[in-house]
């Protein structure tokens, strides 16, 4: 039986699964689709999306950061703005009192 483990983004990136965990992951079978009929491309075109997928809109802002903080994020290469956004999201999730409705 597995349990959900709570960890920070840094912990998740540094996480190395044990050999037993890797074995369980490789053996894991989520769903058996053997009894599902194959769909033709024409049938697949008839499918309609139900509901919406939440994707926050992005806004262009000017933000002043300390030079050393920016250098740390840029040092990891392309995608530093996304990493800054992830760090801010992680901070907010750890401080739910900041969220106002």
N, C-alpha and C positions, 0 to 999 in steps of 0.2 A: 504494500500500500504506500503510495507516495503522499507527501505533504507539500503544501505550498510554502516556499521559503521567501521571506521578505528580504530584499537587499537593495542597496543603492546601485546607481548606474555603474559606478566604478567597480563595485563588488561583482556585478553581473559580467562586466567586461573581463575581469580578472579570473572569473570562475573557471576551474578546470574539473570536469566531471570525473568521477572515479571509473575504473575499468568496469565495475559492476553496473554503474549508471549508463555507460556507453552501450553495454550489452543489452540492457533493458530497452534503451531508446531504439536500437536497431531491430529488436524483436517486436516492438510495439506495432500493432495493427489497429488503426483507428476505426475504419468502417469497411465492411464487406460489401462491395458493389456488384458482386457476381450475379445477383438476381435482377439487376437493373437493365432494362433494354438499352441498346446503343441508340444514340440520337444522331440523325443525319444533320448535315450542315443547314438544310432548309428548316428542319424542326428547331434547331438551336436559334435560328434567326427570329423565331416567333416568341422566344422567351422575353419577358419584360421584367425589369428591375422593380422590386417591391421595396418601398421605403427608401430612405436616404442613408448615405454613409456620411458620418460626421467628419468633416475636414475643416479645421479652423482656417479662416481666411487670414492671409498675411498682410501686414501693413508696412509700408516703408517709413522708417523712423530714423532720426539722427540720435545717436546715443554716445555719450562720452564715457569711456572706460579708462581705467588706469593702464598705462603702457605695459606694465608687467603682466597684468591679467590678460590683455589682448595677445601678448606674445606667447603666453602659455597655450591659449586656444589655437593660435595660428601655427604653433610649432608642430602640431599633429597633422598639418596639411589641409588639403581641401575639405570644406565642410565645417569650417570653424564657426560660422554663424549658426548653423544647425546645432552644433555642440553647445553654444552659448544658450540657445533656446531651450535645449534639453536640460541644461543646468538650472535655468530659471524655473522650468516646469517641476523639476525635482524639488527645488526649494519650496515652491508653492504647495506641492503635495505634502511636504513635511510641516507646513504651517497653514492648516486649513482655515484658521481664523482670518487669514488675509482675503479669502474669497468672499465677496459680497454679492448678494443677488439683487 
